[in-house]
């Protein structure tokens, strides 16, 4: 592992924990040291989520490591099942089973045979070589595959949101905006928001919907799984700005065969029209102040870039994503070293990036597009970045930055 001065790169284990840890009616058991889970508990409390998974650790000693003893897992499960509200238990890996070669999948099968009324799942993408995106993708996929039940479709058309996770800034506000727009445009309701607002009961009903709204690429695999099992189509998009959001709604309209409420759509477009046009004017009048630097999750970076450059007329100063697996010719992956070498305190223009980078540059963190281990998100009602109201927020924020 490299030396990090500001923020370590999140691991696959952190991706699993941050995704699974927000789910109500579930417990997470880690076969590892006590300190790991205490640290994870602290992060999840800082997300502001009230109903969360219950976190447990087996703890370990030298004998467990030397001899590969896993009895502590059985003892911990026996204690956890005493809580009748728990409907699922997730076995989370740590560096210990990775080192000594513990087969968590085999242990999970034995436990599932013993506790038939519970769903017990093991996860593998928490090892030495796994990154944040690996953990998030595996968690979302396994939940959709193993917990969603064959169930009758809702009488009134409905939807799931897949890919809302607490590693991104304003994740709750973005979901709220998606729900508001789909209600206003089509009068349809959500069943499950995986995973930031989900319970096990919600996930069990995911097969009853008519469309899955996938808002990050780690959720595509789950979308495909639900399409195969329940014949539920999915749309993958993270809509930023007026043009992209309107296009997104039109595609959803075709899939669910419901026309868009024209009055709602026109009101939304009119509501932010003046600020949108004013932002475009300011960018054209002040080109030296207008370049934008973006660094974060590839879907967020691509979406905001499209709105800022194609619609508003901004120029890109620097752009990068935070995952090597998702880099492209136009959006390279930058680790801490590349970011520190390229983004300096005297950088002109607007910067939207990780909170620690913004603080280092003396910028306000209201332009952060991701969260880190130090982030706190207690405001449930901050403005979104996604959708029509997200476009209003971005334009007004950029105008303030440009003056």
Secondary structure, DSSP 8 states (H G I E B T S, - for coil): ----SS----BHHHHHHHHHTT-BTEEEEESS-HHHHHHHHHHHHHTT-SS--EEEE----HHHHHHT--HHHHHHHHHHTTSTT--EEEEE--HHHHHHT--HHHHHHHHHHH-TTSEEEE--TTSTT-BHHHHHHHHHHHHHHHT-------SS-EEEEEEE-TTBTTHHHHHHHHHHHHHHHH--EEEEEEETT-BHHHHHTGGG-SEEEE-SGGGHHHHHHHHHHH--EEEE---BSHHHHHHHHHHHHHHHT----HHHHHHHHHHTHHHHHHHHHHHHH-TTT--EEEEE-HHHHHHHHIIIIIII---EEEEEES-GGG--SSSEE--HHHHHHH--TT--SEEE--HHHHHHTT--GGG--B--TT-----TT---SSHHHHHHHHHHHHHHHH-
